[in-house]
Amino acid sequence: MEPRGMAGLPFMATTILNREQCYVKEIRGKGRGVFGKARSCLCEVTADRTVGPASRAIPARTIIETSPVLLFAKDEYETHGRHTLLDHYTFKWRDGRMALALGLGSLFNHSERPNMSYSLDIARDCIVYTSARAICADEELCIFYGHNLWFDPADVPNDSNSSGFVPEAPDQTTPDGWDYLTNIQDTCSAQDYSTPFLSGSMDDVINETELPFSQKKLSLDKEEEEIDDIELVQAWVVDIPDQKHIATMLKWLKRSELDVEALSHLKRIRRQGETSTLLLGASLQPPILPSDVALGEPYQLPVPCNPALTQTSLHLKNTFWPTVLAPRRKWEPEKWTRRKLKWAYDAVNALKKESHEVASSGELPVVAYVPKPYDDESDLPHSFIAHDTRTSTRHPLRHAALNVIRKVADFRVTEPTPLREDGSAQTQNGAQYLLTGLTLFITHEPCIMCSMALLHSRVKEVFYLYPMPKTGGCGGAACIPALKGVNHRFTIAVWKGDADASEDHIFPLAFEIDA
């Protein structure tokens, strides 16, 4: 029987069905299948001297098809849908619902060695199908249905494609979680994550403009070297006539929890002649003072909001209230050698591989990776990788960044605590934080919640490949480490070039999703 499409029209091998020039044709033993035409804008001259568009491979991680879905409620599907032919074409969705892919989504055949993966876009109610490797012209496009099949697969890999493509057998013997897909080489082009700049001495420093990432400058502090530039806030103060009450009031201040971090750049006592004045706080209402100490009534004064960064600024701010000098070095990006750059490329490639595998499982393709430190591997002798599991666990907190922090935490628990000579536990400042001195690589910019968790974990730096302008916490919707008052800052770098979503095909997410 001749396969027919909409309005009973026959499918022809030359009928183009989407922007990637896919077409449908009949396959012996399978029925209909989807193929990639993969034409380019270049021309070639054929044997009969005619000129036509030259075929090319569809690059790895190209979005082939975005299929909207029809959703069936769980009860509705159990009662009706699963007893019909639809049961062969539906996907499991959130909350037990089932989804029927429209467009080409229901026509992709199964393969034990697929050349495409798919991800469920919950926010847009669609399924995104992406090439897993370079795909030759006129090669069938296949996905992996899973291991519990309801049919006997007629899957001699790519037996039906006219290109004669046959994948080489993988050299490895240990499964890689994606049926050796990461080892497949094809006749069109090999799947290869490029690592430029690595030719030459590994100790050469790479020019900042040639690095494959850009670093965000977090320091937003002003030098405030003009009197009109100084930012001020109203604070409550009280005069202490008797000097012997100063120590008593400082202890009371600490117990009353008025000794807040926001005013830590100011000195607590200002001495003017015989009178000392105590800085109480910046609350809206005056604090209630102890009744057993002879004090005046609290009143308000303008005080500097920020520490002094220069001597000039210090002199000006001291006219309002005694201020701490906290000079900061001019921000300079870290030097990167080829050797360290290779370490970063290895980490990014690990993200890409894991993200591809995760996407085929129906999870959000967000992956976080904490590699062994470049400078001192003894700080973390193992690398840790984790992906987003909110879909499978139905738990809103199972973000990729939180999952990898949890893995590091589980490992830290097993580490022996160093002991002093007397047998007591030896602790180091910062040692109890989970990510002190470590780098986190993540496919998508972490959300505000995850960015704050990374800050509390004292991560050293965060690299992400795909910005999330509406939900990101590292420069998108907010920049957590740049906020005033946080007690830790980490470096942020955005990978570019070969990891751009349109070129290297990192799986995109709807901007409204928290990564």
C-alpha positions in Angstrom: 0.0 0.0 0.0 1.3 3.4 -0.9 1.8 5.6 2.2 -0.4 8.7 2.2 -0.2 12.0 4.0 -2.7 14.8 4.7 -5.7 14.9 2.3 -4.7 11.5 1.0 -1.8 12.8 -1.0 1.1 10.2 -1.5 4.4 10.8 0.2 7.2 11.3 -2.2 10.9 10.9 -1.4 11.4 14.5 -2.6 8.7 16.1 -0.5 10.3 18.5 2.0 8.4 18.6 5.3 10.4 21.0 7.5 13.2 23.6 7.5 15.8 20.9 7.9 14.5 19.4 4.6 13.3 16.1 6.1 11.1 13.8 4.1 9.2 10.6 4.7 9.5 7.4 2.7 8.5 3.7 3.0 11.2 1.4 4.5 11.2 -2.4 4.0 10.3 -4.1 7.3 9.6 -0.8 9.1 6.9 1.1 7.4 7.4 4.8 7.1 10.6 6.6 8.3 12.0 10.1 8.3 15.1 11.0 6.4 17.3 14.1 6.3 17.9 15.6 2.9 20.7 17.9 4.2 21.2 20.2 1.2 23.6 23.1 1.4 23.7 26.4 -0.5 26.8 25.3 -2.3 26.6 23.7 -5.8 28.1 20.7 -7.4 28.3 19.5 -11.0 27.0 16.0 -11.6 28.1 13.4 -14.2 25.6 14.6 -16.7 26.9 18.2 -16.4 23.9 19.5 -14.5 24.3 21.8 -11.5 22.5 21.3 -8.3 22.8 21.8 -4.5 25.6 19.7 -2.9 24.7 17.4 -0.1 26.3 17.8 3.3 26.1 16.3 6.7 23.6 17.6 9.3 25.9 18.7 12.1 25.8 17.1 15.5 23.2 18.6 17.9 21.2 20.4 15.3 17.5 20.8 16.2 15.8 18.7 13.6 12.2 19.0 14.7 10.2 20.7 17.4 6.9 18.8 17.7 4.0 20.2 19.7 2.1 17.6 21.8 -1.4 16.7 22.6 -1.7 15.8 26.3 -4.0 13.2 27.8 -4.9 13.1 31.5 -3.8 10.0 33.3 -7.4 8.7 33.9 -8.4 9.6 30.3 -5.5 7.7 28.8 -6.0 4.7 31.1 -9.7 4.5 30.1 -9.4 5.1 26.4 -6.0 6.0 24.9 -4.0 3.0 25.8 -6.5 0.6 24.2 -5.9 2.2 20.8 -3.1 2.5 18.3 -2.1 5.8 20.1 -0.4 3.7 22.7 2.4 3.0 20.3 3.2 6.6 19.8 2.8 8.4 23.1 5.5 9.7 25.5 5.3 9.8 29.3 4.8 13.4 30.5 4.6 15.1 33.9 2.1 14.0 36.6 1.4 10.7 34.8 0.0 12.4 31.7 0.7 11.0 28.2 1.7 13.1 25.2 1.2 12.5 21.5 3.8 14.2 19.4 2.5 16.0 16.3 4.4 16.8 13.2 7.2 14.4 12.5 7.6 13.5 16.2 5.5 10.3 15.9 7.2 9.1 12.7 10.8 8.7 14.0 11.6 5.0 14.1 13.5 3.2 16.9 17.2 2.3 16.6 19.5 0.5 19.0 22.1 3.0 17.9 20.1 6.2 17.3 21.4 9.3 15.6 19.0 11.6 17.3 18.0 12.3 20.9 14.9 14.2 22.2 14.0 16.3 25.2 10.7 17.2 26.7 10.1 20.9 26.8 7.5 21.1 29.6 7.2 24.9 29.5 6.2 24.9 25.8 4.4 21.6 25.7 6.6 20.2 22.9 9.3 17.7 22.2 12.6 18.9 20.7 14.5 16.3 18.5 18.2 16.9 18.1 20.9 15.2 16.0 23.2 13.2 18.3 26.1 13.2 15.8 26.7 14.3 12.2 24.0 12.7 10.0 24.7 12.0 6.3 22.4 13.1 3.5 19.5 10.7 3.0 20.3 8.8 6.3 17.2 7.7 8.3 16.6 9.7 11.5 16.0 7.4 14.5 15.6 7.7 18.2 15.8 5.2 21.0 12.4 4.0 22.4 13.8 2.3 25.4 14.5 -1.3 26.4 10.9 -2.5 26.9 9.8 -2.7 23.3 6.4 -3.9 22.3 7.7 -5.1 18.9 10.6 -7.0 17.4 13.0 -4.3 16.2 13.9 -4.5 12.5 17.0 -2.7 13.4 20.0 -3.5 11.4 21.7 -0.2 12.0 20.8 2.2 9.2 20.1 -0.7 6.8 17.4 1.5 5.2 19.5 4.5 4.4 20.7 5.1 0.9 24.0 6.6 1.9 25.5 3.2 2.8 26.5 4.6 6.2 27.6 1.9 8.7 28.9 2.9 12.1 32.2 1.5 13.1 32.3 -0.9 16.1 33.4 0.9 19.2 36.8 0.0 20.7 35.6 0.2 24.3 34.0 -2.8 26.0 32.4 -0.9 28.9 29.0 0.6 28.1 29.0 4.4 28.2 25.3 4.8 29.0 24.3 5.7 25.5 25.1 2.4 23.7 28.6 3.6 22.6 27.1 6.5 20.8 30.0 8.7 22.0 32.4 6.4 20.1 30.7 6.5 16.8 32.6 7.8 13.8 30.9 8.3 10.5 31.8 8.7 6.9 30.6 12.3 6.7 32.5 13.8 9.5 33.8 12.5 12.9 32.1 13.7 16.1 34.8 15.8 17.6 34.9 18.4 20.3 37.6 20.8 19.2 40.2 22.1 21.6 42.0 24.9 19.8 45.0 26.8 21.2 46.6 23.5 22.3 49.3 23.4 19.7 52.5 24.8 21.2 54.1 24.9 24.6 51.5 23.8 27.3 53.0 26.5 29.6 52.4 29.4 27.2 49.9 32.0 28.5 46.9 32.5 26.2 46.0 36.1 25.4 42.8 37.1 27.2 41.1 38.0 23.9 41.7 34.5 22.5 40.2 32.6 25.5 37.1 30.6 24.7 35.2 32.3 27.6 34.6 35.8 28.9 34.9 36.6 32.6 32.4 38.9 34.3 33.8 41.8 36.4 31.9 41.7 39.7 33.4 44.6 41.5 30.8 47.4 41.4 32.4 49.5 44.2 32.9 53.2 43.7 36.0 54.9 44.9 33.9 57.8 46.1 36.7 60.4 46.0 34.4 63.4 45.8 32.2 64.5 48.8 29.1 64.4 46.6 29.8 60.8 45.5 29.7 59.4 49.0 26.6 57.2 49.6 25.1 57.8 53.0 22.5 56.1 55.2 20.7 57.3 58.3 21.9 55.4 61.4 21.0 55.6 65.1 23.7 56.7 67.6 23.8 57.5 71.3 26.3 59.6 73.3 28.1 57.8 76.2 29.1 60.5 78.8 31.0 58.1 81.1 33.9 56.3 79.4 33.6 53.3 81.8 30.3 52.4 80.2 31.8 51.9 76.7 32.7 48.2 77.3 29.3 47.5 78.9 27.5 49.0 75.9 29.6 47.1 73.4 28.7 43.8 75.1 25.0 44.8 75.2 25.2 45.7 71.5 26.5 42.2 70.6 23.8 40.5 72.7 21.0 42.7 71.2 22.0 41.5 67.6 22.3 45.1 66.5 25.9 44.5 65.5 25.0 43.7 61.9 27.2 42.9 58.9 25.8 45.9 56.9 27.7 48.4 59.2 30.9 46.3 59.6 32.9 48.8 57.6 32.3 51.5 60.2 33.9 51.8 63.6 31.5 51.4 66.5 32.8 54.3 68.7 33.5 57.9 67.6 35.4 60.0 70.1 35.1 63.8 70.1 36.8 65.5 73.0 35.3 64.1 76.3 32.3 62.5 74.6 32.2 59.1 73.0 29.3 58.2 70.6 28.2 54.6 69.9 26.9 53.5 66.5 23.7 51.5 67.2 22.3 50.5 63.8 20.2 51.6 60.8 16.8 50.3 61.8 13.7 52.4 61.2 12.8 52.7 64.9 15.2 53.8 67.6 16.5 50.8 69.6 15.5 50.4 73.2 18.5 51.1 75.4 19.4 49.4 78.7 17.9 51.3 81.7 20.7 50.7 84.1 23.3 52.7 82.1 23.3 56.6 82.2 22.9 57.5 78.5 21.3 60.2 76.5 18.5 59.7 74.0 19.4 58.0 70.6 19.4 60.2 67.5 20.2 59.8 63.8 23.3 60.7 61.8 24.2 60.1 58.2 27.0 57.5 57.9 28.8 56.1 54.8 27.3 53.0 53.2 30.6 51.6 51.9 34.2 51.1 53.1 36.9 53.5 51.9 38.9 52.2 49.0 41.4 55.0 48.9 43.1 57.4 51.3 41.2 60.3 49.7 37.9 58.5 50.2 38.9 57.6 53.8 39.6 61.3 54.7 36.2 62.4 53.3 34.2 59.6 54.9 35.8 60.1 58.3 34.1 63.6 58.3 30.8 61.7 58.6 31.8 58.7 60.8 35.1 56.8 61.4 35.3 54.4 58.5 37.5 51.3 57.7 40.1 51.5 54.9 39.7 48.5 52.7 41.8 49.0 49.5 41.2 46.5 46.7 43.6 45.6 44.0 42.6 46.6 40.5 40.7 43.7 39.0 42.8 41.6 36.7 41.7 38.4 35.0 43.5 35.2 35.9 46.3 34.0 33.6 45.5 30.9 31.6 48.1 28.6 30.1 47.4 26.0 27.4 47.7 23.3 30.1 45.0 24.9 32.2 42.9 25.6 29.2 43.0 21.9 28.3 41.7 21.1 31.8 38.8 23.5 31.2 38.1 22.0 27.7 38.0 18.5 29.2 35.4 19.7 31.7 33.3 21.3 29.1 33.4 18.2 26.9 32.2 16.1 29.9 29.3 18.5 30.2 28.4 18.1 26.5 28.5 14.4 26.6 26.4 14.1 29.7 23.9 16.7 28.5 23.3 14.7 25.3 22.7 11.5 27.2 20.4 13.2 29.7 18.3 14.8 27.0 17.4 11.3 25.6 16.1 10.2 29.0 13.4 12.9 29.2 15.1 14.9 32.0 15.9 18.6 31.6 19.4 18.5 29.9 21.1 20.6 32.6 24.4 19.2 33.8 26.8 20.4 36.5 30.4 19.2 36.8 33.0 19.7 39.5 36.4 18.5 38.2 39.4 17.8 40.2 41.1 21.1 40.9 43.7 22.2 38.4 46.2 23.4 41.0 45.9 20.8 43.7 44.1 17.6 43.1 44.4 16.6 46.7 41.7 19.1 47.6 39.2 16.9 45.7 40.7 13.6 44.5 37.6 12.7 42.4 35.5 14.6 39.9 31.7 14.8 40.3 29.0 15.2 37.7 25.2 15.4 38.2 22.2 16.4 36.1 18.8 17.8 36.7 16.3 15.2 38.1 13.2 17.3 38.7 11.2 15.4 36.1 11.9 11.9 37.3 11.9 12.7 41.0 9.0 15.2 40.8 11.0 17.3 43.4 11.4 21.0 42.7 14.8 21.2 44.4 16.6 18.6 42.3 18.5 21.1 40.2 21.8 20.0 38.6 23.9 22.4 40.7 22.3 21.3 44.0 22.6 17.6 43.0 26.4 17.9 42.4 26.8 19.9 45.6 25.1 17.0 47.3 27.4 14.5 45.7 30.5 16.4 46.9 28.9 16.6 50.4 28.4 12.8 50.5 32.0 12.4 49.6 33.2 14.9 52.2 31.4 13.0 54.9 33.6 9.9 54.1 36.9 11.9 54.2 39.0 11.4 57.4 39.4 14.6 59.5 43.0 15.5 60.1 44.1 15.3 63.8 46.5 17.4 65.9 49.2 15.8 67.9 46.9 15.8 71.0 44.3 13.8 69.1 41.8 16.6 68.7 40.3 17.4 65.3 42.3 19.9 63.2 40.2 22.5 61.4 41.2 25.1 58.9 39.4 28.3 58.0 37.0 27.5 55.2 37.7 23.8 55.3 34.1 22.9 56.3 32.6 24.6 53.2 31.9 22.1 50.5 33.3 23.8 47.4 36.1 25.9 48.8 38.7 26.5 46.0 36.8 24.4 43.5 35.4 25.2 40.1 31.9 24.4 38.8 31.1 23.9 35.2 27.4 23.9 34.2 25.6 23.8 30.9 23.0 26.5 31.7 23.4 29.5 33.9 22.4 28.5 37.4 19.2 30.0 38.8 19.1 32.4 41.7 18.5 29.6 44.2 21.4 27.5 42.9 23.7 30.6 42.7 23.1 31.4 46.3 23.8 27.7 47.2 27.1 28.0 45.3 27.9 31.1 47.2 27.2 29.5 50.6 29.3 26.5 49.5 32.2 29.0 48.8 32.8 27.9 45.2 35.8 29.5 43.6 34.4 30.1 40.1 31.5 29.1 37.9 31.6 28.5 34.1 28.4 28.2 32.2 27.7 27.6 28.5 24.2 28.9 28.0 22.8 32.1 29.5 19.4 32.2 31.1 18.4 35.9 31.0 15.1 35.6 32.7 16.0 33.2 35.6 19.8 33.1 35.9 21.5 34.1 39.1 25.0 34.8 37.6 24.2 37.8 35.4 20.8 36.9 34.0 17.9 38.0 36.2 20.4 38.8 39.0 24.1 38.5 39.9 24.2 36.9 43.3 28.0 37.2 44.0 27.9 40.9 43.1 25.2 41.8 45.6 26.1 44.2 48.4 26.4 42.5 51.7 27.2 38.9 50.6 30.1 37.4 52.5 31.7 35.6 49.6 32.2 36.3 45.9 33.0 33.9 43.1 34.3 34.4 39.6 31.8 34.0 36.7 32.8 33.0 33.2 30.6 32.5 30.2 31.9 29.9 27.7 31.6 31.1 24.1 32.7 30.1 20.6 32.3 26.3 20.1 29.9 26.0 23.0 27.5 28.5 21.5 24.0 27.1 21.4 23.6 27.7 17.7 27.0 26.2 16.8 27.8 23.5 19.2 24.1 22.6 19.8 24.0 22.7 23.6 20.4 21.8 24.4 18.5 25.1 24.8 15.8 25.6 27.5 12.9 28.0 27.6 14.1 31.2 29.2 11.4 30.9 31.9 12.9 27.6 33.3 15.1 27.7 36.4 18.3 25.9 35.5 
